[in-house]
Each structure stands twice: as structure tokens, then as C-alpha cells.
Amino acid sequence: MNWERIEGNWKQLKGQAKEQWGKLTDDQLTEIAGKREQLAGKIQESYGITKEEAEKQLDAWQKSRKDDRPAL
């Protein structure tokens, strides 16, 4: 799923993000509103990891989200 779709469906996906990064609060996830850079920053800050590691985790999480578009 591309990030634009994640951002557009953030209300549905933020629960999955909470499962992945349990240290993030509901308020933080609501404030992030699906913005990738903000989410990466909060992950980095909450887990004490590098920006590169946060981006790596985000890439893996993004790839694991199923793209629900019908196949042509």
C-alpha cells in the first residue's frame, strides 16, 4: 500500500500502528494523522533509535499493509 493510501485511511490503520509501536499514545497517533515524517520522528523519539532505523521499520510496516485494490 502506498503511503498516500495509508494517510487517507489513517483512522482505520492507526490501531495497527499502535500494535506495531505500542509506546506511541493514542493522542500521538491522532496528531500524526498518517504523516510519514511525523510518525518516523515519534518512533525515533519513543524508542531511542536512529532515523534510519525508524525509516526501516516504517518501510517494513508499509509493505505489510495489504493493498486492497482489485487485481486487473
N, C-alpha and C positions, 0 to 999 in steps of 0.2 A: 504494500500500500504506500503510495507516495505521501509525502508529508502534508501536502495541501489537503488531502482527504482526511488525514489524521486530525489536522487542525479543525476542519469542518465538522468532524464527528467527535470532537473532544469531550463533550458531555457524556457520550457513551464509552469513550476509551479511557477516561481518566481513572476509572475503577481498576482497569488493567494496569495502568501506570502505577497506581497505588500498590497493587500486588507486587509489581516488579521492584519498586523503590519505596518500601514501607516507611522509611524515615521521613518522607515528604508528607506534609499535612494536607488535609482536605482544602484548607484555605490557600496553601501554596499552589496546589494543583488548579484550583479555581482561578487564582491570579495569573497563572501561567497561560491559561486559555489556549493551550495547544501550540504555543510559540516554541519552536525547537531550541533556539538560543537560550531562552529563559529557562527551559527545562534542563538543558545541559548545565547551565550555571547553578541551578538549585541542586542538581545531583552532585556536581563537583563540590559545592559548599557543604552539603549534608553528609557526604561520605568521605570527604577529605581526599579526593582523588584528583588526578590531573585532568585538564580539559580534554586531552587526547583520549584518556580512558573513559570519560563521560560520553564523548562522541562515539567511541567504540560500542559502549553499552546501548546508546540510542540507536545506532545503526542496526545492531542485532535485534533490538526490540521492534524496530520499524519493519525489518524483514519478516519477523514472526507474525505480524498482523496480517491476516488474510485479506486479500483484495477481493471484494465481493462482486466485482463486475462480472457479468456473464461472459463466457468464452464465445468468441466469434467463430 
